[in-house]
């Protein structure tokens, strides 16, 4: 189980950083794809990272 929780934490951290990267890209001027698309990607990737992070905490707490 420690291997599974470690992998879940790593995946969640990578996805949260990816969501932050999309968010910062949406704040820059003159970016492609359009700002709305980048904001949607930031919400999707960041939200998935948050859910996986909560799942990793749940798995750690149960085991």
C-alpha distances in whole Angstrom, upper triangle without the diagonal:
4,5,5,6,9,10,11,12,14,15,17,18,20,21,23,24,26,27,29,30,32,33,35,36,38,39,41,45,46,42,41,40,41,40,39,37,35,35,33,31,30,29,27,25,25,24,21,20,20,19,15,15,16,13,11,12,12,8,8,11,10,8
4,5,5,6,9,10,11,12,14,15,16,18,20,21,23,24,26,27,28,30,31,33,34,36,38,39,43,44,41,40,39,41,39,38,36,34,34,33,30,29,29,27,24,24,24,21,19,19,19,15,15,16,14,10,12,13,9,8,11,12,9
4,6,5,6,9,10,11,12,14,15,17,18,20,21,22,24,26,27,29,30,32,33,35,37,38,41,42,39,38,37,39,38,37,35,33,33,31,29,28,28,26,23,23,23,20,18,19,18,15,15,16,14,11,13,14,11,11,14,15,12
4,5,5,6,9,10,11,12,14,15,17,18,20,21,22,24,26,27,29,30,31,33,35,37,40,41,37,36,35,37,35,35,32,30,30,29,26,25,25,23,20,20,20,17,15,17,15,12,12,14,11,8,11,12,9,9,13,13,11
4,5,5,6,9,10,10,12,14,15,16,18,20,21,22,24,26,27,28,30,31,33,35,39,40,36,36,34,36,34,33,31,29,29,28,25,24,23,22,19,19,18,16,14,14,13,10,9,11,9,5,8,9,7,6,10,11,10
4,5,5,6,9,10,11,12,14,15,17,18,20,21,22,24,26,27,29,30,32,33,37,38,35,34,33,35,33,33,31,29,28,28,25,23,24,22,19,19,19,17,14,15,15,12,11,13,12,8,10,13,10,9,13,15,13
4,5,5,6,9,10,11,12,14,15,16,18,20,21,23,24,26,27,29,31,32,35,36,33,32,31,32,31,31,28,26,26,25,22,21,22,20,17,17,18,15,12,14,14,10,10,13,11,9,12,14,12,12,15,16,15
4,5,5,6,9,10,11,12,14,15,16,18,20,21,22,24,26,27,29,31,34,35,32,31,29,31,29,29,27,25,24,23,20,19,19,17,15,14,14,12,9,11,10,7,7,9,8,6,9,11,9,10,13,14,14
4,5,5,6,9,10,10,12,14,15,16,18,20,21,22,24,26,27,29,33,34,31,30,29,31,29,28,26,24,24,23,20,19,19,18,15,14,14,12,9,10,11,8,6,9,9,6,8,11,11,10,13,15,15
4,5,5,6,9,10,11,12,14,15,16,18,20,21,22,24,26,27,31,32,29,28,27,29,28,28,25,23,23,22,19,18,19,17,14,14,15,13,10,12,13,10,9,13,12,10,12,15,14,14,17,19,18
4,6,5,6,9,10,10,12,14,15,17,18,20,21,23,25,26,29,30,27,26,25,26,25,25,23,20,20,20,16,15,16,14,11,11,13,10,7,10,11,8,8,12,11,10,13,15,14,15,18,19,19
4,5,5,6,9,10,10,12,14,15,16,18,20,21,23,25,28,29,26,26,24,26,24,23,21,19,19,18,15,14,14,13,9,9,10,8,4,7,8,6,5,9,9,8,11,13,13,14,17,18,19
4,5,5,6,9,10,11,12,14,15,16,18,20,21,23,27,28,25,25,24,25,23,23,22,19,19,19,16,14,15,14,11,9,12,11,7,9,11,9,8,11,13,11,13,16,16,16,18,21,21
4,6,5,6,9,10,10,12,14,15,16,18,20,21,25,26,22,22,21,23,22,22,20,17,17,17,14,13,14,13,10,9,12,11,8,11,13,11,11,14,15,14,16,19,18,19,21,23,23
4,5,5,6,9,10,11,12,14,15,17,19,20,24,24,21,21,19,21,19,19,17,14,14,14,11,9,11,10,6,6,9,7,5,8,10,9,10,13,14,13,16,18,18,19,22,23,24
4,5,5,6,9,10,10,12,14,15,17,19,22,24,21,21,20,21,19,19,17,14,14,14,11,9,10,10,7,5,8,8,5,7,10,10,9,12,14,14,15,18,19,19,21,23,24
4,5,5,6,9,10,10,12,14,15,17,20,22,19,20,19,20,18,19,17,14,14,15,12,10,12,12,9,8,11,12,9,11,14,13,12,16,17,17,18,21,22,22,24,26,27
4,5,5,6,9,10,10,12,14,16,19,20,17,17,16,17,16,16,14,11,12,12,9,7,10,10,7,7,11,11,9,12,14,14,14,17,18,18,20,22,23,24,26,28,29
4,5,5,6,9,10,11,13,15,18,19,16,16,15,16,14,14,12,9,9,10,7,4,7,8,5,4,8,9,8,10,13,13,14,16,18,18,20,22,23,24,26,28,29
4,5,5,6,8,10,11,13,16,18,16,17,16,16,14,15,14,10,10,12,10,7,9,11,9,7,11,12,11,12,15,16,15,18,20,20,21,24,25,25,27,29,30
4,5,5,6,9,10,11,15,16,13,14,14,15,13,14,13,9,10,12,10,8,11,12,10,10,13,14,13,15,18,18,18,21,22,22,24,26,27,28,30,32,33
4,5,5,6,9,10,13,14,11,11,11,11,10,11,9,6,7,9,7,5,9,10,9,9,12,14,13,15,18,18,19,21,23,23,25,27,28,29,31,33,34
4,5,5,7,9,12,14,12,13,12,12,9,10,10,7,6,9,8,5,8,11,10,9,12,14,14,15,18,19,19,21,23,24,25,27,29,29,31,33,34
4,5,5,7,10,13,11,13,13,13,10,13,13,9,9,13,12,9,12,15,13,12,16,18,17,18,21,22,21,24,26,26,27,30,31,31,33,35,36
4,5,5,9,10,7,9,10,10,8,11,11,7,9,12,11,9,13,15,14,14,17,19,18,20,23,23,23,26,28,28,29,32,33,33,35,37,38
4,6,8,9,7,9,9,8,5,8,8,6,6,10,10,9,12,14,14,14,17,19,19,20,22,24,24,26,28,29,30,32,34,34,36,38,39
4,7,9,9,12,12,11,8,11,12,9,9,13,13,11,14,17,17,16,19,21,21,21,24,26,25,27,30,30,31,34,35,36,37,39,41
4,7,7,10,12,11,9,12,13,11,12,15,15,14,17,19,19,19,22,23,23,24,27,28,28,30,32,33,34,36,38,38,40,42,43
4,6,9,11,10,9,13,14,12,14,17,17,17,19,22,22,22,24,26,26,27,30,31,31,34,36,36,37,40,41,41,43,45,47
4,7,9,9,9,13,13,12,14,17,17,17,20,22,22,23,25,27,27,29,31,32,33,35,37,37,39,41,42,43,45,47,48
4,6,7,7,11,11,9,12,14,14,14,18,19,19,20,23,24,24,26,28,29,30,32,34,34,36,38,39,40,42,44,45
3,5,8,10,9,9,12,14,13,14,17,18,18,20,22,23,24,26,28,28,29,32,33,34,36,38,39,40,42,43,44
4,7,8,6,7,10,11,11,13,15,16,16,18,20,21,22,24,26,26,28,30,31,32,34,36,37,38,40,42,43
4,6,5,7,9,10,11,13,15,16,17,18,20,21,23,24,26,27,28,30,32,33,35,36,38,39,41,42,44
4,5,5,6,9,10,10,12,14,15,16,18,20,21,22,24,26,26,28,30,31,33,34,36,37,38,40,42
4,5,5,6,9,10,11,12,14,15,16,18,20,21,22,24,25,27,28,30,31,33,34,36,37,39,40
4,5,5,6,9,10,11,12,14,15,16,18,20,21,22,24,26,27,28,30,31,33,34,36,37,39
4,5,5,6,9,10,10,12,14,15,16,18,20,21,22,24,25,26,28,30,31,32,34,36,37
4,5,5,6,9,10,10,12,14,15,16,18,20,21,22,24,25,27,28,30,31,32,34,36
4,5,5,6,9,10,10,12,14,15,16,18,20,21,22,24,26,27,28,30,31,33,34
4,5,5,6,8,10,10,12,14,15,16,18,20,21,22,24,25,27,28,30,31,33
4,6,5,6,8,10,10,12,14,15,16,18,20,21,22,24,25,26,28,30,31
4,6,5,6,8,10,10,12,14,15,16,18,20,21,22,24,25,27,28,30
4,6,5,6,9,10,11,12,14,15,16,18,20,21,22,24,26,27,29
4,5,5,6,9,10,11,12,14,15,16,18,20,21,22,24,26,27
4,5,5,6,9,10,10,12,14,15,16,18,20,21,22,24,26
4,5,5,6,9,10,11,12,14,15,16,18,20,21,22,24
4,5,5,6,8,10,10,12,14,15,16,18,20,21,22
4,5,5,6,9,10,10,12,14,15,16,18,20,21
4,5,5,6,9,10,11,12,14,15,16,18,20
4,5,5,6,9,10,10,12,14,15,16,18
4,5,5,6,9,10,10,12,14,15,16
4,5,5,6,9,10,11,12,14,16
4,5,5,6,9,10,10,12,14
4,5,5,6,9,10,10,12
4,5,5,6,9,10,11
4,5,5,6,9,10
4,5,5,6,9
4,5,5,6
4,6,5
4,6
4
